[in-house]
Every structure is written in structure tokens, then in C-alpha cells.
Amino acid sequence: MDLYESIQKQDKEVFGALAGEEQREREGLELIPSENYVSKAVREAQGSILTNKYSEGYPGKRYYGGQTYTDQAETLAIERAKQLFGAKYANVQTHSGSNANIAMYMALLQPGDTVLGMDLSHGGHLTHGHPVTYITKFFNFVRYKMKNVETGEIDYDEMRRVAVETKPKIVLAGFSAYSRELDYEKFASIAKEVGAYSVMDAAHIAGLIAGGVAKNPFDAGFDIITSTTHKTLRGPRGGLILTRESEEIAKKVDKAVFPGLQGGPLMHVIAGKAVAFGEALSPKFKDYAAQILKNAKAMEEVFRIAGVRMLGGGTSNHLILADVFGSLGVTGQEAETLLDRVGITLNKNAIADDTRKPMDPSGIRFGTPAITTRGFKEGECKRVAELMLEALKNRSDEAKLVAIREEIKQLCLKFPVPESFV
Ligand SMILES: *Cc1c(COP(=O)(O)O)cnc(C)c1O
């Protein structure tokens, strides 16, 4: 456990929040598929004195002096990111996945240009053109969908038809709530046919790609991969933009990130990215990535046997989207609240073409990156899935819910979050 000695002495109120979160993470089960636990080494980097430094610009080309060590840290992060994904260029400065996407749009588009992306109700992300986001005032977003929500197959014919008709500048792949692999060759060939850039937003599955258990879009000729660094990649909260080959694109990306969008980079976070990328390059990370998939399959099996409908018919990655309203008569919000009470954290989620409202949709989304970091194997994951279903089916049985809460807590205490992954 972290001691937070100085904070404890100086600021009891903030210490209270940290101590509470420490206990919550220790005793509760984290199934939100976009969350993970970072190593102590990553946290040390993030808590380091590099936060003191202004480093606007890029290694070797900064606006202020005193950059010997910031250049060292950022160059390490860049070189490791390139090696992990087989990219020729990497920009590690974006503060988040959303910023990475906005910078990518700014690099490749003029106002009024069109982006062809995944329908949001079929798994796309807010930054792929949700009307509540500011970027939709500047760019035009058109959509593709799944052809069959029971198998997860994307409608590539429709994608091509829309692409030919609307002439997008970007064909965008990637998702937040989709459980199958994409056919990157089809994306790339449609992009090529209409003269668009091909971009993969790998925010969720970057760790699976880096770990070699999911296909790398660069192998199909994609131009750019954007990502977060804190989901399956298990690094500090931040963003990443990789360019496969084109120096021209990479230069546009760098300009768009700084000075286009951001000011000074978070050098302490960039050092944390370098540490996390170093961890991801270690052989152990491949085992981690492979176990994420095995664990998701183990949970899928329990849900399948129980007859619960899963979007895409199950999972090929780290997450499952279950139609709990259709299968168990409990709404996504009710399920989220109930499972929270027994110590399982996950999120409600709209399912494809959901008839319910976004704030109380039909589905829940859950995944295995965090519990796999804890050391859970298939057996524990199967048990967690069983406990989830038991809780959902015995919603008003207080004694049962208390027993489930206790079993979850004991399971968590048996698998403390490790401090190191190498
Ligand atoms: C999480 C996510 C993002 C945004 O990342 P933030 O760091 O939260 O801004 C972007 N795209 C996809 C597909 C995501 O899942």
C-alpha cells in the first residue's frame, strides 16, 4: 500500500480521498474494460519532478532550455512506442485518447471534410463524431454499422457504398464497445479506393496489439493508429499517435499536437509512458495479453450457458457487451447499481439499436484487463461471471447479496494488485 506520507501530514482531506480509493481498489473487482492498474514504476514516473519542466516542442527542437533529461525521457517513449507497434513515427505528447483523435483530425482534415466512422450505437467512441462533441461543428461524420449484431460482422458493402458516395478524407476503424476483430484489409482497400487516409483508433485494444494477440492494422497498410496509453496498454493516463510510414503525415501530426492543440507536454506522464512501453516490450506482457483473451472467453462461456444474449455473439477481445434487459429483465442501470453493491464495478452500456434511453440502456459492458493484471485466471473469471449472474437473478435476496459481496472481497484479497509486472 502507498503511504502518501507527505500528503497525510499536510492535507488530511486529500489524503482521505486517496486512502478511500486505495481500499476500494483493493477490495473491489474492476470489470470496466477501459480500466487497469499501473505498476509502481509507472506511478513513480508520474509522481516525479519531471512535472516541474516546460518542454514545448519536440526532442532536440524545444522552445526553452534545460531539456537534457526531458529529451532523454521523451525519446525513450518514442523509440519504444515505435518498436511496440512497428511504426516509423510516434507522437507521445497527447494528454488523452480524445486529444489524440482531435489532433489526428486536425492533421489530416480541413473544416467541412468528411470522416467515415463506426456508428456510435454500434460501438464507436464519442470522439468519432457524437453530436455532443465540438468537433462535429467542423467536420462531417458519416457512418457504417454492423451487418449482423448477432455475429458482430461489419457491413463492409454498406461502408464501401457510403465511402464512394460521400468521399471521406478518413476511414476510421476502432471502438469502445465492440467485441470482435475488424477486417483491416477491407478498411484499407476502401480507404484507398476513395483516396482517404485509413486510421485505427486502438484506444481499447492497443495492449492486445502490442502483446501480439490482436492483428496490427499497420500490417494491412493503415496510415495512422491513435490510442490511449492507460487501457489494455497499462500505462499512465494519456494518448499516443503512431504513423506507419509517411514522414509527411507524421510532420502534420506533430504540428497538430503542438502548437495546434496543446501547450507544454506532461513530461512526468511521458516518462510514465516510456516505463509502461518498456514493460509492454517485455516477454511477460505477451502472456498478460493472451490471458486477457482467455479470461474473457471463460466469462463468455458462463454467459452463453446461462442463455444471456451477447452483442456480436460473444467476444474475440477483452470485453463483453451483454443484453441484460432482453435476457434477464434488468436494465443496464439497475445491473450497474446492483453489481456495485456486491463489489463489482462495470458500466451500463447501450446495445446496438437500443430502444432504451442512454442513461438507462439495455446492456452492460465488462472486461478482463484489470482482473487479469490482478492475476485472475480462467477459474476465477468463470466464478466472477457466475456470481454476477447470481446477483442479477437474486436481486431482492439480501442475504444472498451479502454472501456474494463477501466472496468477491475474499477473492480480491487473495489477488492483491501486483506492484511490478516485469
Ligand atoms: C477511451 C477511448 C478514447 C478516449 O480516451 P480518453 O483518454 O478518455 O480521452 C478514444 N477512443 C476510443 C475508441 C476509446 O475507447
The ligand as an ORCA input file, in Angstrom:
! r2SCAN-3c Opt
* xyz 0 1
  C     -11.298      5.657    -24.296
  C     -11.384      5.971    -25.755
  C     -10.989      7.233    -26.251
  C     -10.716      8.417    -25.363
  O      -9.724      8.349    -24.451
  P      -9.647      9.423    -23.250
  O      -8.261      9.241    -22.746
  O     -10.715      9.071    -22.286
  O      -9.853     10.775    -23.827
  C     -10.969      7.431    -27.620
  N     -11.338      6.443    -28.457
  C     -11.763      5.241    -28.018
  C     -12.150      4.206    -29.010
  C     -11.806      4.976    -26.655
  O     -12.252      3.792    -26.233
*
